[in-house]
Amino acid sequence: MHSPRHHHRLLLSILLALALPTTTLNVPPRQKDRAFFKFHSRPDIDAPTWTVQIHEEAAVDPGYWFVAPYSDLDQPRPGAGYVGPHIYDARGDLVWSGAGMFQHWNTFDFDVTTIKGKQMMTVLYPHGRAGLILDEKYEVCKEVGLEGVHADMHAFRVIDGGSRALVITADHVRVGGEEAAMVGFYDRAGCAVGHVGFAELDVNLPGRPVFEWSSRHHVGLDEVTFNDDRVKEECAHHWDILHANSIDKFADNDYLISARHTDTVYKVSHKDGSIVWRLGGVESDFDFIGRGNPIFSRQHHAQVIGQDRTHTIISLFDNAIGTGPNEFKTNSMARGLILLLNTVDWTASILSEYRHPRGSTVSSRGSFQILESGNAFLSWTYSSRISEHAPNGTVVMEAVMNAETHTYRAFKHPWIGRPTQPPDVVSEAVSTNIGDTHTIVHVSWNGATEVATWVLRQAHENGVVENTTLAIVDRTGFETEIAYEGLARYVVAEALDSKWNSLGRSKIVRTTLLDEQGTFPITHSLVDTLRRSKGLAVPLYSKNPVHAFFCGFGACAAAILCLLWCARRRPLLPALAAPRRVSKYDLFMREHLRSL
């Protein structure tokens, strides 16, 4: 049985633990909220966060996600802070935000291509009426003007080693006579039709298309399946009969164009613009054979996979339903399809199918990419949902943006980013309510992919950087917190790669001495950083406020019950007031409190 003195010591320990003041720092917490990243070092960045589910980590292809969130396709003014191109790593952590670079105007078809052996980014920038090619420094190395070809927002595909680019174009005409009568329209003014086409541009002479094609004289109104029961209304407001949404080129120099409003993929001759064949729609040249449901509708992103003299392999994104008032499903869910076309027997069959991870249809937009490993990477547009699939169709990863925003397409590629701008640093001196001073540094480098470690060094106002290392920490994400126990009035952060080679360093930054008037509770992440800087273990605690409340309430209740129990066994006050010999335990507690 324990002695009364033991019970009193236990009680004293509990009361002291509850009575110790909460350590506070005069720095406001700034952490990732549910929908958007927030950073000390880059408060201007407002990038959406992701919820990521990795089902088979070993099967996920290495690489980065290239997405371009938007809020309004017909953008009348600059959008929210997240609008623009972004790069994320395979776990959904931000790598680069280009929203500010494009002043929060929409960008589309943000992709990667190889030009002269180097990886380059390509992006369509409608507000600037241009397609842009950017290098690993995130600098524009080529601007392809699109003013003269009436390009729309659907595609900017750089081909032929960077010498040519493909874009979708639009044109408006009035159609009358027999052609309009075919769909039951007899108004003398004719039917206002939006014909679309494409252009191949020389990136060095963008004002002079190498090849142009229009659906006019090639695609009739009787092929249209979008709002074909509302001919009169559509003809009065420029009937979008084709709505082309992707363009690619075959090895034989012919073109592959996807038309959403005819449910058809067309092969177009590079010689005279004639249609070589149609796949899908009401005038398909192919009969579908084999397993599965081969019927697709409102498709997007048709791409050439391979071709020989007798067979062609293409991929496409099957939306399976559209946005019209009388749409019906042609498949139970949206999917990516790889199709084998026999151009001798004129048959088509499904080679592979990649289904929506949630079994949903997608009424508009979307993309489908085959990775070098054989995996498939798909964008399902809404909430910017993406997924990666093994070659057999199994979902190995899926992710969705936490913000209510969408991306027209998404791609995955290996990438090495080497920005020329220096890292961004914010340094703040914070003091605890027990007199200690710490320098807390937040560092980030927008677009840098090779950083493994950050080194914090002492600097001086005159520009001298000492060799003295204040702290060395592993990179923990887009932004890393570094803690130094003491006051460093000027600091520099240096980035090292995995082999400890220097990648660059920040400018000399003066540490801000925060106002002693305002104090804020120390954040969990900052507690962890401070403890790690001292080589201490990081404690486990709950970040859920409800859970923390009940834990605290339970601790207080336990202390009260313990107090009552001890008082019942022996009066407490006399025991505390009675003179007694100072024990080793008492000395330990005093030293512990003094160290705090």
C-alpha positions in Angstrom: 0.0 0.0 0.0 1.3 3.5 -0.9 2.0 6.0 1.9 -0.1 9.2 2.3 3.1 11.1 1.3 3.1 9.2 -2.0 -0.5 10.3 -2.7 0.3 13.9 -1.8 3.3 13.9 -4.2 1.1 12.4 -7.0 -1.5 15.1 -6.4 1.2 17.8 -6.3 2.5 16.6 -9.7 -0.9 16.7 -11.2 -1.7 20.1 -9.9 1.6 21.5 -11.0 1.1 20.1 -14.5 -2.3 21.7 -14.8 -1.0 25.0 -13.3 2.0 25.4 -15.6 1.4 28.4 -18.0 0.8 27.5 -21.6 3.8 28.4 -23.7 2.9 31.2 -26.2 4.7 32.9 -29.0 4.0 36.3 -30.5 3.5 34.8 -34.0 0.1 34.1 -35.6 -0.4 30.5 -36.8 -0.4 30.1 -40.5 -1.2 26.6 -41.7 -2.8 24.9 -44.6 -6.6 25.2 -44.4 -8.9 22.7 -45.9 -9.2 24.1 -49.4 -6.1 26.2 -50.1 -2.4 26.2 -49.1 -1.3 29.2 -47.1 2.4 30.1 -46.8 4.4 32.5 -44.6 7.0 33.0 -47.3 4.6 33.3 -50.2 1.3 34.8 -48.9 0.4 35.7 -52.5 0.0 32.0 -53.4 -3.5 30.6 -53.0 -3.1 27.1 -54.5 -5.9 24.5 -54.0 -5.1 21.5 -51.7 -5.9 17.9 -52.6 -7.3 14.9 -50.9 -5.2 12.0 -52.2 -5.9 8.3 -51.9 -3.0 6.0 -52.9 -4.3 2.4 -53.3 -1.1 0.7 -54.5 1.9 3.0 -53.9 4.4 0.6 -55.7 2.3 0.8 -58.8 2.1 4.6 -59.0 4.2 6.1 -61.8 6.8 8.7 -60.6 6.1 12.2 -61.9 4.3 15.5 -61.3 0.8 16.6 -61.9 0.3 19.5 -64.4 -3.1 21.2 -63.9 -4.7 24.6 -64.6 -7.6 25.4 -62.3 -10.2 27.8 -63.6 -13.4 29.3 -62.2 -15.2 30.6 -65.3 -14.5 29.5 -68.9 -15.8 32.8 -70.3 -13.6 34.9 -68.0 -14.5 38.6 -68.1 -11.8 39.7 -65.6 -8.9 38.2 -63.7 -10.0 35.3 -61.5 -9.4 34.2 -58.0 -5.9 33.6 -56.6 -5.8 29.9 -57.7 -6.6 30.5 -61.4 -3.7 29.6 -63.5 -1.2 26.7 -64.1 0.1 24.7 -61.2 2.5 21.7 -60.6 2.0 19.3 -57.8 4.0 16.3 -56.7 2.5 12.8 -56.5 1.2 13.3 -53.0 -0.6 16.6 -53.8 1.9 18.9 -52.4 2.5 22.2 -54.3 5.6 22.4 -56.4 4.9 25.5 -58.5 2.2 28.1 -58.8 2.1 30.1 -62.0 -1.1 31.9 -61.2 0.6 35.2 -60.5 2.7 34.9 -63.6 -0.5 34.8 -65.7 -2.2 37.4 -63.5 -4.9 34.9 -62.6 -6.2 34.7 -66.2 -7.3 31.3 -67.4 -4.8 28.9 -69.0 -5.5 25.6 -70.7 -3.8 22.5 -72.1 -0.9 22.8 -69.6 1.4 20.1 -70.7 5.0 19.0 -71.2 6.8 18.2 -74.4 10.4 17.5 -75.5 12.1 20.1 -77.7 15.7 19.5 -78.9 16.2 16.9 -76.1 14.9 19.2 -73.3 11.6 19.1 -71.5 9.5 22.2 -72.0 6.1 23.2 -70.7 3.4 24.3 -73.2 0.3 26.3 -72.2 -2.6 28.0 -74.0 -3.1 31.6 -72.8 -6.4 32.9 -74.3 -6.2 36.3 -72.6 -2.8 36.9 -74.2 -4.0 35.4 -77.5 -1.0 33.1 -77.6 0.4 29.7 -77.0 3.5 29.7 -74.8 6.5 27.5 -74.4 8.3 27.7 -71.1 11.6 26.2 -70.0 12.8 24.6 -66.7 13.4 28.1 -65.4 9.7 28.9 -65.8 10.6 31.6 -68.4 8.9 32.0 -71.7 11.2 31.0 -74.5 8.7 31.1 -77.3 5.4 32.9 -77.7 3.2 31.7 -80.6 0.7 34.4 -81.5 -2.8 33.2 -82.3 -4.5 36.4 -83.4 -4.7 35.6 -87.1 -6.2 32.1 -86.8 -9.2 32.7 -84.4 -8.0 29.9 -82.1 -10.2 28.9 -79.2 -9.4 27.5 -75.7 -9.4 23.8 -76.5 -5.9 23.0 -77.7 -2.3 24.1 -78.1 -0.4 21.0 -79.0 3.3 21.4 -79.9 4.6 18.7 -82.3 7.5 17.9 -84.6 10.2 18.6 -82.0 8.8 22.0 -81.2 8.7 23.4 -84.7 4.9 23.1 -85.2 1.8 23.7 -83.2 -1.8 22.6 -83.6 -4.8 24.7 -82.5 -8.5 24.5 -82.8 -10.2 27.3 -84.8 -13.7 28.7 -85.1 -15.7 30.4 -87.9 -19.3 31.5 -88.2 -21.4 31.2 -91.5 -25.0 31.1 -92.6 -26.2 27.9 -94.2 -29.4 27.8 -96.3 -31.0 25.9 -99.2 -30.8 22.1 -99.3 -28.3 21.8 -96.5 -30.6 23.6 -94.0 -33.6 21.8 -95.4 -32.0 18.5 -94.5 -32.6 19.3 -90.8 -36.0 20.9 -91.3 -34.9 24.6 -91.4 -36.4 26.7 -94.2 -35.9 30.3 -93.1 -34.7 32.4 -95.9 -32.1 34.1 -93.7 -30.4 30.7 -93.4 -29.2 28.8 -90.3 -26.4 30.6 -88.4 -23.8 27.9 -87.9 -20.6 27.8 -86.0 -18.1 25.8 -88.1 -14.9 24.8 -86.4 -11.6 23.5 -87.7 -7.9 23.5 -86.9 -4.7 25.0 -88.0 -1.1 23.8 -88.0 1.3 26.7 -87.3 5.0 27.2 -87.8 6.0 28.4 -84.3 8.6 30.7 -85.9 6.0 32.1 -88.3 2.8 31.9 -86.4 0.8 34.3 -88.5 1.1 32.0 -91.5 -0.6 28.6 -91.0 1.1 25.7 -92.7 -2.3 24.0 -93.0 -5.9 25.0 -92.3 -9.1 23.0 -92.3 -12.7 23.9 -91.6 -15.7 21.6 -91.2 -17.5 23.7 -93.8 -18.1 21.6 -96.9 -17.0 18.5 -95.1 -19.5 18.0 -92.2 -23.2 18.3 -92.8 -25.9 19.5 -90.4 -27.4 16.0 -90.5 -24.4 14.6 -88.6 -25.1 16.8 -85.6 -26.5 15.0 -82.5 -26.4 18.0 -80.1 -29.8 19.8 -79.7 -30.8 18.4 -83.1 -34.4 18.5 -81.8 -34.1 22.3 -81.3 -33.0 23.3 -84.8 -34.9 26.6 -85.0 -33.6 27.9 -81.7 -30.0 26.8 -82.5 -30.0 28.2 -86.0 -30.9 31.6 -84.5 -27.9 31.7 -82.2 -25.0 30.2 -84.1 -25.5 26.4 -83.8 -22.3 24.9 -82.6 -22.5 21.9 -84.8 -19.1 20.3 -84.3 -17.5 21.6 -81.1 -14.1 20.3 -81.9 -12.1 19.8 -78.7 -8.8 18.1 -79.6 -6.4 17.8 -82.5 -3.5 15.4 -83.1 -1.4 14.3 -86.1 -0.7 10.9 -87.6 2.7 9.6 -88.7 1.4 9.8 -92.3 0.8 13.5 -91.7 -3.0 13.3 -91.7 -4.9 14.7 -88.7 -7.1 13.3 -86.0 -9.8 15.7 -84.7 -12.5 15.0 -82.1 -16.0 16.5 -82.5 -18.1 16.5 -79.4 -21.4 17.5 -81.0 -21.4 14.8 -83.7 -20.0 12.0 -81.3 -17.4 11.4 -84.0 -13.6 11.2 -84.4 -12.4 12.2 -87.9 -9.3 11.5 -89.8 -8.6 14.4 -92.1 -6.3 14.3 -95.2 -3.3 16.6 -95.1 -3.4 16.7 -98.9 -6.9 18.1 -99.7 -8.7 18.3 -96.3 -11.1 15.5 -97.2 -12.4 13.2 -94.5 -10.5 9.9 -94.7 -12.8 8.1 -92.2 -15.2 8.7 -89.4 -15.3 6.7 -86.1 -18.6 7.0 -84.1 -21.6 9.1 -84.7 -24.4 8.6 -87.3 -22.1 8.1 -90.2 -19.3 5.9 -88.8 -17.2 4.0 -91.3 -16.4 1.3 -88.7 -18.4 -1.6 -87.2 -17.7 -2.3 -83.6 -16.8 -5.8 -82.7 -15.4 -7.6 -79.6 -16.0 -7.3 -75.9 -17.4 -4.4 -73.9 -19.6 -1.5 -74.9 -17.8 0.3 -77.8 -20.3 3.2 -78.1 -18.9 6.5 -77.0 -20.4 10.0 -76.9 -19.5 13.6 -76.2 -15.9 12.4 -76.3 -12.7 14.5 -75.7 -9.0 14.3 -76.1 -8.6 11.8 -79.0 -4.9 11.0 -79.5 -2.9 8.9 -81.9 -1.1 6.0 -80.2 0.2 4.1 -83.3 -0.4 3.3 -86.9 0.7 0.9 -89.7 -0.6 0.1 -93.1 -3.6 -1.9 -91.8 -4.3 -0.8 -88.3 -4.5 2.3 -86.2 -4.6 2.7 -82.4 -6.1 5.7 -80.8 -7.1 6.8 -77.3 -10.0 9.0 -76.3 -11.9 10.2 -73.2 -15.5 8.9 -73.4 -17.8 11.3 -71.4 -20.8 9.0 -72.0 -23.2 11.9 -71.7 -23.4 15.6 -72.6 -24.8 18.8 -71.3 -27.9 19.2 -73.6 -31.5 19.1 -72.3 -32.3 15.7 -73.8 -29.0 13.8 -73.3 -28.9 10.1 -72.4 -26.1 7.9 -71.2 -24.3 5.8 -73.8 -22.4 4.0 -71.1 -22.9 3.6 -67.4 -19.9 5.8 -66.6 -17.2 7.9 -68.1 -14.0 6.2 -69.1 -10.8 6.2 -71.1 -10.7 4.0 -74.1 -7.9 2.6 -76.3 -9.4 1.5 -79.6 -7.9 -0.7 -82.3 -9.1 0.3 -85.8 -8.8 -2.2 -88.7 -8.7 0.0 -91.8 -8.9 -3.0 -94.1 -12.0 -4.8 -92.7 -13.3 -1.5 -91.2 -13.9 -2.8 -87.7 -13.1 -1.2 -84.3 -12.6 -2.9 -81.0 -11.7 -2.0 -77.4 -8.1 -2.8 -76.4 -8.3 -1.2 -72.9 -10.8 0.5 -70.7 -10.2 2.8 -67.7 -13.3 3.5 -65.7 -14.3 6.5 -63.6 -13.1 5.5 -60.0 -16.5 6.6 -58.6 -18.6 5.2 -61.4 -19.8 8.6 -62.6 -20.4 10.1 -66.0 -18.7 13.4 -66.9 -20.9 15.8 -68.9 -18.1 17.9 -70.3 -14.3 18.1 -70.7 -11.8 15.6 -69.5 -8.4 14.1 -70.7 -6.7 10.7 -71.0 -3.0 10.1 -71.1 -0.9 6.9 -71.4 2.3 7.2 -69.3 5.6 5.7 -70.4 5.2 2.9 -67.8 1.9 1.8 -69.4 -0.2 3.3 -66.7 -3.1 5.6 -67.6 -3.6 9.1 -66.1 -7.1 10.6 -66.4 -8.7 14.0 -65.6 -12.4 13.8 -64.8 -12.6 17.7 -64.8 -15.1 18.3 -62.0 -13.5 19.2 -58.7 -10.3 18.6 -60.7 -10.6 14.9 -59.9 -7.7 12.8 -61.3 -6.9 9.1 -61.2 -4.0 6.8 -62.2 -4.7 3.3 -63.4 -2.5 0.2 -63.9 -2.4 -1.2 -67.4 -5.2 -3.7 -66.4 -7.5 -0.8 -65.4 -7.0 -1.1 -61.6 -7.1 2.3 -59.9 -3.8 2.8 -58.1 -4.3 6.5 -57.1 -7.1 9.0 -57.1 -7.2 12.6 -55.9 -9.7 15.5 -55.8 -9.2 19.2 -55.2 -10.7 20.4 -51.9 -11.7 23.7 -53.5 -14.7 23.9 -55.7 -12.7 24.4 -58.9 -12.1 22.5 -62.1 -9.2 21.8 -64.5 -10.0 21.3 -68.2 -7.2 18.7 -68.5 -4.5 17.2 -66.3 -1.2 15.5 -67.2 1.5 13.7 -65.4 5.2 13.9 -66.4 8.7 13.7 -64.9 10.0 17.2 -64.4 13.0 19.1 -63.2 12.4 22.7 -62.3 15.3 25.2 -61.8 13.9 28.6 -61.1 16.2 31.6 -61.5 14.5 33.6 -58.8 16.0 33.1 -55.3 14.2 31.3 -52.5 11.7 33.2 -50.5 12.3 33.7 -46.8 10.5 35.2 -43.9 12.4 35.4 -40.6 10.7 36.3 -37.3 12.1 36.5 -33.8 9.6 35.2 -31.2 9.7 35.1 -27.5 8.0 32.8 -25.1 6.4 34.0 -21.9 9.2 32.5 -19.9 11.9 34.7 -21.5 13.4 32.5 -24.3 13.9 33.9 -27.8 13.8 31.9 -30.9 14.3 32.7 -34.6 11.7 31.1 -36.7 12.3 31.0 -40.5 9.9 30.0 -43.2 11.5 29.2 -46.6 10.2 28.2 -50.0 11.4 28.1 -53.6 8.5 28.2 -56.1 9.2 25.6 -58.8 12.4 24.0 -57.5 12.2 20.2 -57.6 15.7 19.2 -56.5 15.8 20.7 -53.0 16.4 18.0 -50.3 17.8 20.1 -47.5 17.7 23.7 -46.2 20.7 25.2 -44.4 20.2 28.4 -42.3 23.2 30.6 -42.0 24.0 33.7 -40.0 24.4 36.9 -42.1 25.0 40.6 -41.5 23.5 43.9 -42.7 26.7 44.7 -44.7 26.1 41.6 -46.9 28.5 39.3 -45.2 27.3 35.7 -44.9 29.1 33.7 -42.2 30.0 30.0 -42.6 28.4 29.4 -39.3 25.4 27.0 -39.7 22.5 27.9 -37.5 20.3 24.9 -38.5 20.1 22.1 -41.1 16.7 20.6 -41.8 15.1 18.4 -44.4 12.7 19.9 -46.9 9.2 19.2 -45.6 7.1 20.5 -48.5 6.6 23.6 -50.5 7.4 25.6 -47.4 9.8 24.5 -44.6 10.0 25.8 -41.1 13.4 26.2 -39.5 13.9 27.0 -35.8 17.0 28.5 -34.2 17.3 28.8 -30.5 18.5 32.4 -30.1 18.2 35.6 -32.1 19.7 35.8 -35.6 19.1 39.3 -36.8 20.0 38.5 -40.4 19.8 35.1 -42.1 20.3 33.4 -45.4 18.7 30.1 -46.4 20.7 27.8 -48.8 19.2 24.9 -50.7 21.0 21.6 -51.1 20.2 18.7 -53.3 20.2 15.1 -52.3 24.0 14.9 -52.8 24.6 18.1 -50.7 25.4 20.2 -53.7 24.3 23.8 -53.4 21.4 24.8 -55.7 21.2 28.4 -54.6 20.4 30.6 -51.7 18.1 33.4 -50.7 18.9 37.1 -50.3 20.0 38.3 -46.9 16.8 38.7 -44.9 16.4 40.8 -41.8 14.6 39.2 -38.9 11.4 40.9 -37.9 11.2 41.4 -34.1 7.5 40.9 -33.5 5.5 43.3 -31.3 5.4 42.1 -27.7 1.9 43.3 -27.4 0.2 40.5 -29.3 0.8 36.9 -28.4 -0.7 33.9 -30.1 -0.7 30.2 -29.0 2.2 28.3 -30.3 1.1 26.1 -33.2 1.6 22.3 -33.2 3.9 22.5 -36.2 6.1 25.1 -34.5 6.3 23.1 -31.3 7.5 20.2 -33.3 10.1 22.3 -35.1 11.4 23.8 -31.8 11.6 20.3 -30.2 13.4 18.8 -33.2 15.9 21.7 -33.2 16.8 20.6 -29.7 17.0 16.9 -30.6 13.8 16.2 -28.5 11.1 13.7 -29.4 7.9 15.1 -30.9 5.0 14.4 -28.6 1.7 12.9 -29.8 -1.3 15.1 -29.4 -4.7 15.7 -31.0 -5.2 18.5 -33.6 -9.0 18.0 -33.3 -10.3 20.8 -31.1 -13.3 18.8 -30.0 -11.0 15.9 -29.0 -8.6 18.3 -27.3 -11.4 19.8 -25.3 -12.6 16.5 -24.0 -9.1 15.4 -23.2 -8.6 18.6 -21.2 -11.9 18.2 -19.5 -11.1 14.6 -18.5 -7.7 15.7 -17.1 -9.3 18.3 -14.9 -12.0 15.9 -13.7 -9.3 13.3 -12.9 -7.4 15.9 -10.9 -10.5 16.9 -8.9 -11.3 13.3 -8.1 -7.8 12.7 -7.0 -7.9 15.7 -4.8 -11.1 14.6 -3.1 -9.8 11.0 -2.7 -6.6 12.2 -1.1 -8.5 14.6 1.2 -10.7 11.8 2.3 -7.7 9.6 3.2 -5.9 12.5 5.0 -6.5 16.2 5.4 -4.6 17.9 2.6 -3.8 21.3 4.0 -2.1 20.1 7.1 0.0 17.8 5.0 1.1 20.5 2.7 1.7 23.0 5.6 3.5 20.6 7.9 7.3 21.1 7.9 9.2 18.1 6.5 12.6 17.2 5.1 13.3 18.2 1.5 13.5 14.9 -0.5 15.3 14.1 -3.7 11.9 14.1 -5.4 11.2 17.7 -4.2 14.6 18.8 -5.5 13.9 17.1 -8.9 10.5 18.9 -9.2 12.1 22.3 -8.3 14.9 21.8 -10.9 12.3 20.8 -13.5 10.2 23.9 -12.9 13.3 26.1 -13.0 14.3 24.6 -16.4 10.9 25.5 -17.8 
